[in-house]
């Protein structure tokens, strides 16, 4: 059983990561990863470069997104929760884009 890292930000998650996609995927390849996910924070700009880099290095790309969910509490306050979404198919990818 192999483990897939799903909490991965790239340079497209401004002020959260400086991971460059090509270097990230190359490092994953060197470490023997068979799959890698990209779940940038509130943006999908890096998904196509990530997908292309993964195919180039023979790694299965898993495309996702991390969003923030706001819940209203009973006392009128707001609580913020991170939610990581992963696309299971092309239709799921299109849903993440909308």
N, CA, C and O of each residue as an XYZ file, in Angstrom:
392
protein
N       0.845     -1.172      0.000
C       0.000      0.000      0.000
C       0.894      1.240      0.000
O       1.795      1.360      0.830
N       0.649      2.140     -0.912
C       1.427      3.368     -0.954
C       0.587      4.543     -0.453
O      -0.639      4.545     -0.562
N       1.270      5.524      0.090
C       0.614      6.712      0.621
C       0.742      7.833     -0.393
O       1.808      8.038     -0.973
N      -0.343      8.556     -0.606
C      -0.343      9.688     -1.531
C      -0.476     10.966     -0.714
O      -1.402     11.113      0.083
N       0.448     11.874     -0.919
C       0.372     13.162     -0.243
C      -0.757     13.981     -0.872
O      -0.759     14.202     -2.083
N      -1.706     14.428     -0.066
C      -2.838     15.193     -0.602
C      -2.844     16.638     -0.125
O      -3.610     17.448     -0.649
N      -2.033     16.978      0.829
C      -1.971     18.353      1.317
C      -0.746     19.026      0.722
O       0.244     19.268      1.413
N      -0.824     19.325     -0.569
C       0.327     19.878     -1.282
C      -0.077     21.184     -1.949
O      -0.996     21.230     -2.767
N       0.627     22.235     -1.583
C       0.447     23.537     -2.212
C       1.609     23.778     -3.171
O       2.700     23.234     -2.997
N       1.357     24.598     -4.181
C       2.412     25.001     -5.105
C       2.610     26.510     -5.013
O       2.014     27.181     -4.170
N       3.443     27.017     -5.879
C       3.711     28.459     -5.945
C       2.448     29.262     -6.261
O       2.423     30.477     -6.067
N       1.411     28.598     -6.742
C       0.165     29.284     -7.061
C      -0.671     29.597     -5.815
O      -1.607     30.394     -5.882
N      -0.339     28.980     -4.691
C      -0.973     29.315     -3.417
C      -0.157     30.445     -2.798
O       0.734     30.213     -1.980
N      -0.473     31.653     -3.199
C       0.319     32.812     -2.812
C       0.431     32.944     -1.295
O      -0.551     32.811     -0.564
N       1.645     33.207     -0.848
C       1.989     33.400      0.559
C       1.805     32.145      1.413
O       1.855     32.222      2.640
N       1.595     30.995      0.778
C       1.458     29.739      1.518
C       2.520     28.719      1.141
O       2.841     27.832      1.932
N       3.066     28.840     -0.060
C       4.055     27.869     -0.516
C       4.934     28.485     -1.586
O       4.515     29.377     -2.323
N       6.153     27.996     -1.656
C       7.057     28.408     -2.727
C       7.449     27.206     -3.590
O       8.395     27.286     -4.374
N       6.719     26.086     -3.445
C       7.006     24.890     -4.245
C       6.779     25.165     -5.720
O       5.672     25.519     -6.126
N       7.801     25.006     -6.508
C       7.661     25.105     -7.954
C       7.217     23.741     -8.463
O       7.733     22.713     -8.025
N       6.279     23.731     -9.368
C       5.645     22.482     -9.791
C       6.653     21.498    -10.376
O       6.661     20.329     -9.988
N       7.495     21.941    -11.294
C       8.455     21.015    -11.902
C       9.383     20.394    -10.859
O       9.644     19.192    -10.899
N       9.880     21.203     -9.932
C      10.763     20.696     -8.882
C      10.016     19.775     -7.927
O      10.561     18.767     -7.478
N       8.779     20.117     -7.619
C       7.945     19.300     -6.742
C       7.737     17.903     -7.329
O       7.914     16.899     -6.638
N       7.365     17.849     -8.595
C       7.095     16.564     -9.241
C       8.391     15.774     -9.419
O       8.390     14.553     -9.261
N       9.487     16.441     -9.743
C      10.773     15.752     -9.877
C      11.207     15.143     -8.544
O      11.701     14.016     -8.508
N      11.027     15.871     -7.467
C      11.356     15.351     -6.140
C      10.481     14.146     -5.795
O      10.970     13.152     -5.258
N       9.197     14.238     -6.103
C       8.300     13.107     -5.859
C       8.748     11.878     -6.647
O       8.711     10.760     -6.133
N       9.166     12.081     -7.878
C       9.665     10.973     -8.711
C      10.911     10.363     -8.088
O      11.041      9.141     -8.014
N      11.832     11.222     -7.638
C      13.072     10.738     -7.019
C      12.809      9.966     -5.733
O      13.570      9.064     -5.384
N      11.745     10.312     -5.032
C      11.383      9.615     -3.796
C      10.566      8.349     -4.048
O      10.234      7.623     -3.111
N      10.245      8.088     -5.310
C       9.525      6.866     -5.657
C       8.017      6.969     -5.596
O       7.335      5.944     -5.563
N       7.478      8.171     -5.580
C       6.028      8.333     -5.563
C       5.437      7.836     -6.879
O       5.992      8.067     -7.954
N       4.311      7.155     -6.773
C       3.583      6.726     -7.960
C       2.460      7.694     -8.298
O       2.011      7.758     -9.442
N       2.004      8.451     -7.294
C       0.929      9.435     -7.472
C       1.207     10.623     -6.564
O       1.885     10.509     -5.543
N       0.665     11.760     -6.965
C       0.838     12.982     -6.178
C      -0.365     13.877     -6.416
O      -0.846     14.000     -7.543
N      -0.849     14.501     -5.350
C      -1.989     15.412     -5.464
C      -1.513     16.854     -5.352
O      -0.510     17.143     -4.700
N      -2.241     17.744     -5.992
C      -2.029     19.176     -5.844
C      -3.345     19.776     -5.380
O      -4.359     19.694     -6.074
N      -3.319     20.383     -4.195
C      -4.539     20.976     -3.638
C      -4.237     22.410     -3.226
O      -4.198     22.726     -2.037
N      -4.027     23.263     -4.200
C      -3.728     24.663     -3.917
C      -4.875     25.317     -3.176
O      -6.018     24.864     -3.243
N      -4.558     26.387     -2.470
C      -5.511     27.081     -1.609
C      -6.346     28.066     -2.416
O      -5.862     29.130     -2.802
N      -7.599     27.710     -2.669
C      -8.598     28.556     -3.334
C      -8.314     28.843     -4.805
O      -9.000     29.679     -5.392
N      -7.341     28.193     -5.423
C      -7.039     28.454     -6.836
C      -6.779     27.149     -7.578
O      -6.366     26.149     -6.990
N      -7.034     27.186     -8.892
C      -6.803     26.021     -9.752
C      -5.784     26.331    -10.858
O      -5.624     25.544    -11.790
N      -5.099     27.471    -10.755
C      -4.195     27.902    -11.821
C      -3.092     26.893    -12.124
O      -2.661     26.781    -13.271
N      -2.637     26.170    -11.133
C      -1.515     25.256    -11.327
C      -1.895     23.873    -11.792
O      -1.012     23.037    -11.989
N      -3.170     23.595    -11.975
C      -3.581     22.219    -12.262
C      -3.070     21.700    -13.609
O      -2.659     20.544    -13.705
N      -3.091     22.526    -14.632
C      -2.616     22.051    -15.943
C      -1.104     21.877    -15.961
O      -0.634     20.838    -16.425
N      -0.301     22.854    -15.472
C       1.145     22.606    -15.405
C       1.493     21.400    -14.532
O       2.425     20.658    -14.843
N       0.749     21.201    -13.442
C       0.957     20.050    -12.576
C       0.660     18.751    -13.319
O       1.444     17.804    -13.257
N      -0.454     18.708    -14.009
C      -0.849     17.527    -14.778
C       0.215     17.182    -15.821
O       0.606     16.023    -15.959
N       0.678     18.195    -16.551
C       1.689     17.976    -17.590
C       3.005     17.493    -16.985
O       3.645     16.598    -17.537
N       3.412     18.072    -15.865
C       4.657     17.669    -15.217
C       4.566     16.232    -14.712
O       5.526     15.470    -14.826
N       3.424     15.864    -14.160
C       3.246     14.490    -13.672
C       3.323     13.489    -14.818
O       3.985     12.459    -14.692
N       2.660     13.775    -15.926
C       2.717     12.866    -17.067
C       4.144     12.741    -17.589
O       4.579     11.650    -17.958
N       4.866     13.847    -17.621
C       6.260     13.857    -18.094
C       7.147     12.949    -17.241
O       8.062     12.306    -17.755
N       6.868     12.899    -15.920
C       7.699     12.117    -15.003
C       7.089     10.766    -14.635
O       7.632     10.055    -13.789
N       5.981     10.407    -15.251
C       5.377      9.102    -15.003
C       4.705      8.972    -13.651
O       4.689      7.886    -13.072
N       4.156     10.046    -13.143
C       3.443     10.038    -11.864
C       1.967     10.298    -12.127
O       1.609     11.124    -12.967
N       1.115      9.583    -11.399
C      -0.327      9.788    -11.558
C      -0.722     11.098    -10.884
O      -0.531     11.246     -9.677
N      -1.272     12.059    -11.646
C      -1.689     13.324    -11.043
C      -3.081     13.224    -10.416
O      -4.003     12.656    -11.002
N      -3.211     13.778     -9.234
C      -4.506     13.890     -8.576
C      -4.734     15.383     -8.353
O      -3.982     16.036     -7.630
N      -5.762     15.904     -8.973
C      -6.003     17.336     -8.928
C      -7.103     17.647     -7.932
O      -8.154     17.008     -7.913
N      -6.833     18.643     -7.108
C      -7.798     19.015     -6.100
C      -7.732     20.488     -5.785
O      -7.136     21.281     -6.515
N      -8.356     20.833     -4.681
C      -8.487     22.225     -4.285
C      -8.778     22.257     -2.798
O      -9.522     21.419     -2.290
N      -8.202     23.211     -2.102
C      -8.563     23.412     -0.709
C      -9.367     24.701     -0.602
O      -8.935     25.760     -1.058
N     -10.534     24.593      0.005
C     -11.398     25.762      0.170
C     -11.671     25.973      1.658
O     -11.348     25.123      2.489
N     -12.257     27.095      1.970
C     -12.636     27.393      3.346
C     -14.157     27.428      3.437
O     -14.830     28.131      2.683
N     -14.670     26.661      4.368
C     -16.109     26.609      4.611
C     -16.400     27.458      5.844
O     -15.720     27.351      6.865
N     -17.412     28.292      5.732
C     -17.814     29.147      6.854
C     -19.110     28.600      7.439
O     -20.105     28.429      6.734
N     -19.078     28.329      8.745
C     -20.270     27.819      9.428
C     -20.741     28.855     10.448
O     -19.953     29.370     11.242
N     -22.016     29.142     10.410
C     -22.618     30.039     11.396
C     -22.952     29.221     12.653
O     -23.662     28.218     12.581
N     -22.436     29.658     13.788
C     -22.740     28.969     15.037
C     -24.050     29.494     15.619
O     -24.588     30.498     15.151
N     -24.549     28.822     16.621
C     -25.824     29.207     17.233
C     -25.757     30.581     17.893
O     -26.766     31.281     17.979
N     -24.576     30.965     18.358
C     -24.456     32.260     19.029
C     -24.108     33.393     18.055
O     -23.749     34.490     18.481
N     -24.214     33.126     16.749
C     -24.019     34.163     15.749
C     -22.590     34.356     15.267
O     -22.331     35.214     14.424
N     -21.671     33.577     15.788
C     -20.288     33.680     15.346
C     -20.059     32.808     14.111
O     -20.839     31.903     13.816
N     -18.988     33.099     13.410
C     -18.613     32.285     12.249
C     -17.391     31.449     12.593
O     -16.451     31.936     13.221
N     -17.409     30.199     12.182
C     -16.241     29.329     12.324
C     -15.773     28.947     10.931
O     -16.584     28.633     10.060
N     -14.472     28.975     10.725
C     -13.886     28.641      9.430
C     -13.269     27.246      9.488
O     -12.573     26.901     10.443
N     -13.534     26.453      8.454
C     -12.998     25.103      8.368
C     -12.384     24.882      6.993
O     -13.010     25.206      5.984
N     -11.167     24.333      6.932
C     -10.612     23.992      5.615
C     -11.255     22.708      5.105
O     -11.520     21.789      5.879
N     -11.500     22.651      3.817
C     -12.076     21.467      3.192
C     -11.286     21.164      1.935
O     -11.181     22.012      1.049
N     -10.733     19.972      1.849
C      -9.935     19.567      0.695
C     -10.791     18.704     -0.223
O     -11.328     17.677      0.193
N     -10.910     19.133     -1.471
C     -11.709     18.434     -2.478
C     -10.781     17.849     -3.526
O      -9.876     18.534     -4.002
N     -10.990     16.587     -3.894
C     -10.187     15.926     -4.924
C     -11.096     15.488     -6.063
O     -12.176     14.940     -5.837
N     -10.651     15.734     -7.279
C     -11.429     15.342     -8.454
C     -11.241     13.854     -8.705
O     -10.113     13.370     -8.798
N     -12.341     13.137     -8.814
C     -12.298     11.705     -9.092
C     -12.317     11.430    -10.592
O     -11.860     10.379    -11.042
N     -12.844     12.373    -11.359
C     -12.985     12.188    -12.803
C     -12.894     13.545    -13.487
O     -12.722     14.572    -12.830
N     -13.010     13.540    -14.795
C     -13.017     14.786    -15.557
C     -14.219     15.652    -15.168
O     -14.122     16.878    -15.126
N     -15.330     15.012    -14.890
C     -16.513     15.754    -14.446
C     -16.239     16.407    -13.087
O     -16.661     17.541    -12.857
N     -15.554     15.724    -12.204
C     -15.195     16.308    -10.920
C     -14.247     17.478    -11.070
O     -14.362     18.473    -10.355
N     -13.308     17.362    -11.999
C     -12.392     18.458    -12.288
C     -13.161     19.690    -12.756
O     -12.883     20.807    -12.319
N     -14.123     19.482    -13.638
C     -14.934     20.594    -14.133
C     -15.731     21.242    -13.003
O     -15.920     22.458    -13.002
N     -16.199     20.447    -12.044
C     -16.913     20.990    -10.888
C     -15.992     21.865    -10.032
O     -16.417     22.898     -9.516
N     -14.729     21.447     -9.885
C     -13.787     22.248     -9.113
C     -13.521     23.593     -9.789
O     -13.267     24.593     -9.117
N     -13.579     23.609    -11.095
C     -13.338     24.844    -11.839
C     -14.489     25.845    -11.712
O     -14.291     27.048    -11.880
N     -15.681     25.348    -11.418
C     -16.840     26.258    -11.359
C     -17.053     26.838     -9.987
O     -17.984     27.617     -9.784
